Amino acid sequence: MKKKNIVTTSVLSLAMIALAAGFAFNAYAQTPDTNTAKAMFRGEGFRQNVNFTDEQKADMEARRAEMETIRAEHQAAMQTALNSGNYDTWVQVVKNQMGDNAPILSQVTSDNFSQFTEAHNLMIQAQEKFAAIGVDRGFGMHDGSGRGEGIGRGMGRGLGLNRTASTVNAQ
């Protein structure tokens, strides 16, 4: 019985050593090219255009500009719908942007839409006051674009509702 335990322990020890050696080899065998690719895949250093051709960079910039234009159009449509105070218009804008099953449509109803627009306006006022005293983006402020720190994700989350025209233009 003791011999069986010794053999089992020895086999497990050798397996652990082999596994550790494999991890160590893999870590040291990485070349700068594979490290860059892995970092890019994980999102680390994402804004670095490492190893992109000028054509690829131009294509990426064109797509970024197109997405920014679409985002600005969505923002304008959403702001117009909120300013109108018309629930049906707002619902149509949300459906156009987020689909018929957007979660916010089950949360904001015709009964509480006036409270929603009031909260939205108060949120904009608060952001303007924070910006006036120098607390703008950061300190937990979230701009609705997905670039926040996970704090302050309120009713405007994903809709970009809590962005003012001055904030949009500043980017």
N, C-alpha and C positions, 0 to 999 in steps of 0.2 A: 504494500500500500504506500509506503514511504517513497519507493522508487518511482511510482506512478506520479506522485505529487512533485517530485524533483524534476521529472521529465516534463510535466505539464508547465511547471514554473519556468523551466529553461526555454521551452518552446515559446511561451508567452513573452519572455524577456527578449529573445532573439527577434520576435515579430515586432516588439516595441522599438528595438534598436533599428531595425530595418525601416520602419515607418518614419522614425525621427531622421534617419539618414536621407530618406527620400524627400522629406520636407526641406531639410537643409540644402540638399543638392538643388532642388527646384528654386529655392530662394536665391542661391548664389549663381545659378545658371541663367538668370534673367539678364538679357542684354538691355542697353538703353532703349532700343526700339520697342521691345516687348513691354518694358516698364511704362513707356509713354502710351502705348496702345491700351494697356490695362488701366492706366490713370484716366485716359480719355473715356474709356468705357464706363468706369465708375463715376464719372462726372468730376473727377479731380482735375483742376486745371482746364476745365471745359472751354473757357474763353480763349485759351491759347490756340492759335491756328497752326499747330505744329504739323509739319510735313504736308500741308495743303498746297496745291498749285494755285497760281493766281486765278485761274479759271474757277476752281472750286471755291476759293475765297469770295470771288465776285458773285457766284451762284448763291452761296450762303447769305451774303449780304442782301442780295435781291429778295431772297425768301424771307429774311428777317424784316426787311422794309415792307414787304407785302403783308406779313402777319401783323406788323405794327399798324398798318393802314386799316386792316380788318378790325383789329382791336379798338382802334379809335372810332371807327364807324359804329361798332357795337356799343361802345361807351356813349356816344352821342345819341344813339337810338334809345338806350336805356334811360339816359338823363331826360330826354324829351318825354318819354312815357311817364317817368316819375313826376316831372314838372307839370304835366297835363292833369295829373291826379285821376286819370281815367284807368280804372282797374283792368278793363277789357283790353285796352291798348297795351298796358304793361304785360299782361298775360301773353299777348301775341308776340311781343318782343322777346320775352323769356323763351317761349316755345321756338321761335326762329333761331335763337342763339344756343339754347341748351337742350332742345327737344321737348316732346310732349310730356315726358316723365320726369322733368326736372324736379328735384326734391323741394325746392323753394315754393313750387306751386301748391304743394300740400300744406305748407307752413303759412303762407300768406294767402289769405282769402279775401273775398270782397268785403267781409265784415271787419277785418283788421287791417285792410289796405291803408286807410288813413293813418293809423298808428305806425305802419311800416314806413310810409313816406315821411312822417314827422320824425321818426327815429333816424332815417337816412339824412334828413336835413340837419338834425342836431349833430350827427356824426361828422358831417362836412364842416359845420361850424366849429366843432371841437378840434378837428384836424387843422383848420385855419388858425385857431388860437394857439395850438401847439407849435405850428410853423412860425407864428409871429414871435414866440419866445425862444425860438431856436430848437425846439424838439420836433424834428421832422424826420420821419422814417428812421427807425431805430427806436430805442427805448420801448420796444414792444409794439410800435405802430405798424400796421399792416395796410398795404395799399390795394389789396384785392387782386393783385396780379400773380400771386403764388410765390412771391419773393420774400414774404414775411418770415418771422422767426417762429411762427406757430402760436403767437400771442396776438390777441386782438382780432381773431378770425370770427367776425360776427356776421351780420346779415348780408354784408357785401361780398362775402367770400365767393370767389369764382365768378362773380358777375362784374367786378370792377366798379361796383356801385359807389364805393366810398372814395372815389378819385375826383378831384375837381379839375376843371379845365386848366388851371394854372399848373397843377401837378402833372397832367398829361403833357402839356407843352414843355415842361422843364426836363422831360426825359429825352 
